[in-house]
Amino acid sequence: MSGPGGRQIARPGLEAALRQRATGPPVLLTGPPGSGKTTALLSLADILAGEGWTPVYLDLMGAASSPDRFVEAALDALPADTFGSRLAEATDLRRLAAAGRSRGLAAVKGLFDLWADLTSGSGRPVALLLDEATEIRSLAYFEGLRQVDRSLADALTRRPQGTVLATSFPTLARKLWPDLAVLQAAPLAADEILGLGGQARGVDPSSLLRASFGWIRYARVLVEALGPGTDLVSAWSQEMAPGGRLESLCRHTHESLLLRSRGYGMSKAVLAAVAEEEGLNLTALVERLGRTPGAIRDYLGWLLGVDALRMVGKRYYYVDGMIRAWVRLHARGVPARPQEIRRLAEELLSQRAEPEPAGHPGPQRE
């Protein structure tokens, strides 16, 4: 089974759960980057279209840059042949968006009202699928839109069904929309590994789970790197070497999380300390980093807030274990030697336990 444009459906269990939730109130799909959220949304759109729905997909990461661009992108996502009766309303919204910053509030409010009322078109139920929904906060810096996230929530809760949001930042999403039902994209299960096909069929599923930490984007890279004469340790080492696909993915995510956090330089130091030894508490981190408890608590709070770290029992862990591996190897100022990378790969694969599911408990304070 494939999604739009021949995309492989990688998480059928996740998509089935989303399909079941789509007939109820708005639901929020959460998970770190690379956990399959976008693929699941696009596949859900395919499934719903086949059942007689009209799915409307919008990626707010790209769309929510300014009020006018946001409204225009949202209107472009609406298929005109289905919403012929709403074309006059859409035209008015385009005029408002084109009027500049002074009419941004009116344009966004009008779009939200349209979304709230857009439950059917041409006799077909409408599904609204909003990817990276927390990006709506990008509009909060424009005049009149400081509470834009609340306005969005108010509009979406008026929709009786067919509303699915996704985010890579569940801590922020729960803060913005505490009443939304949440569906978490969990790491892969061993039986899902076989669904990757190709070289995955010749690999012990539990080994591939450990090597990828259960996340689909890493598992796909490793499966593609496997081949005659290339075992899993070699594939992991090759792709985590400077410029490799695992290394590049982790570098991008690490940088993105730091930019979203605060205390950029010291936050790097906190991440490095937790990468060296997970499960440290506040007291241990204070000793290692030489800052006051209050300062370290602030840095930890910021890193929890962007889901770089999670806290379990007042101890700190990475949400994404592959990012931790990258920090251990590459976030120290000197290149990692090939033998160091291979040694870490062997360490990961020698662990008996499968990776702990990366939950997203709410921020806690000590």
Salt bridges, closest charged atoms under 4 A:
GLU51 OE1 - ARG19 NH2 2.65
ASP76 OD1 - ARG94 NH2 2.70
GLU89 OE1 - ARG86 NE 2.94
ASP92 OD1 - ARG95 NH1 2.99
ASP113 OD2 - LYS109 NZ 3.27
ASP113 OD1 - ARG158 NH1 3.67
ASP117 OD1 - ARG158 NH2 3.86
GLU135 OE2 - ARG260 NH2 2.62
ASP149 OD1 - ARG137 NH1 2.62
GLU192 OE2 - ARG11 NE 3.14
GLU224 OE1 - ARG245 NH1 2.59
GLU239 OE2 - ARG245 NH2 2.91
GLU247 OE2 - ARG251 NH2 2.63
GLU277 OE1 - ARG288 NH2 2.88
GLU278 OE1 - ARG324 NH1 3.45
ASP307 OD1 - HIS360 ND1 3.73
GLU340 OE1 - ARG332 NH2 2.61
GLU340 OE2 - ARG337 NH2 3.77
GLU346 OE2 - ARG342 NE 3.56
GLU347 OE2 - ARG328 NH1 3.38
GLU356 OE1 - ARG310 NH2 3.66
